[in-house]
Every structure is written in structure tokens, then in C-alpha cells.
Amino acid sequence: MKQKFHYATVSEAIEQLHKQGYTLDFNLADGKLMVADKGYAADDFMIADLYRYEGPSDPADEATVYALVSKSGLKGILVSGYGVSSDSASEETLKQLHYKYHQTQL
């Protein structure tokens, strides 16, 4: 699945994805996608779409918005900083999600 839209800001991407049914707001912790106190195995999800944002001068403004879908149909959003703001466990989980995403693009 190829990216269909580009949104000008992270908040616009999140708003539009919520309208498309991506209602869960995920965080990464210990290789799991977390919503409040509930954890989901990241392996059960794939990236449906992603949007990358780079700050014009401040690396702290860099972020990626992921639209994620599970095998069972759960849909949610993960917003992740990259570079200095990422940890190794989160980085490895994101690598696996990216690998599956790129495999579907071939």
C-alpha cells in the first residue's frame, strides 16, 4: 500500500487518521504497543501508512506518524520521534514494523 496523502503537520495527520478509523493512540514499551495499561504484541500489527516530518532547523522537531493495523482489525496511531529521542527496544520494534511494511511495497 503506497502513501496516499501528505499532511502538512503531525496534528493534521493525526486528525485525518482518526477520521479514517485509526482511533487507538499507541505508545511503545518493551517491544509492545501500549494503550493505557493494555499491551499488544507489535508482531500482530503492520504499518498501513506512515508520514515523516523533519524540523527545518531543530532535530527535536523530527517525528514519524504511523497508521497501524492489527491482524484482528484494530487500528491506531503511533507517533515516534527519531534520532536522539528513541531507545533501543523501541528502535528494534520499529525496524521490524518497517521491514514488514517494505515487504508489502514490493
N, C-alpha and C positions, 0 to 999 in steps of 0.2 A: 504494500500500500504506500503510495507516494504522498508527500505533504501536499495538501490541497490549498491551504491558505497561509498567509503570513500575517500575524497580528503585530501592530506597532509596538505594543508594550506587553509585559508579563501579565499585568492585570487584565488587559483586553483579551489575551489568550485564555486566561482562567475563566473569565466571564463567558466567553463564547463556548468553551468546552463544557462548562456547567450546563449551558442551554442544550448541548448535544448529549446530555445524559451522563457525563463524567462527574458524578456527584460526590464521590469519596475523596477526601483530601489526605493523601498518604504522606508519611514520613518514613525514612529508612532507619532501622535499628537492628543491629546484629543479623544482617542478611535477610531481614523480614520487612515487609511493607506494613506499617502500623497505622491504624485509625483509632484514636483514643487508646484504649487498653487492649484492643484486638489486633493480633498479628496474623498476617497472611504470608504464605511462602512465596517469595519472589519468583520462584521457578514456575508457579502457576499463572504468571502474567506475561504478557508480551506488550511491546510498545506499538500502539496503533498509530501514533503520530508524535512528533517532537518539534519543539521550537526553541532555537538558541538565540540568546540575547547577549551582546557584548557591549559593555560600557565604553563610551568614547575615550575616556581617559582614566577611569578608575577600575582596576581589576575586580574590586568588590562588587561592581555592578553586573558581573557576568553571571548568567543563570541559564538553565535549561528547563523548559516546561515539558513534561512527559504526559501524554494521554495513554493510560494503561488499561488493558482489558484482560480479565481472567478467563480461563477455560470455561468457567461456570457462568460467565456473562457479567461479572462485577466490573464496573467502570469507574476509574478515578484518575486523579491528577497527582503527580509528584513534581515539586519544584525543587531543583537542586542547584546549588552553587557549584562551581568547579574551580580547580586550581587550589589555592591555599585553604579554601573553606571545606574541602572534602576529606573524609577519613578513609583509611584503607579498606575497612569492611564494606562501607558504602560504595567505594570505588569498584571493588570486585563484583558486587551485586549489579551495579550499573553496567559494568563490562559484559556480564552475562546477558542482561536485557538487550544491550546494543548488539551483541552477537546474533541473538535470535531475530532482532529487527532487520539487520543486514541480510540475513539468510532469506527473509521473506521478500527482500527487494531484488534479489537475483532473478 
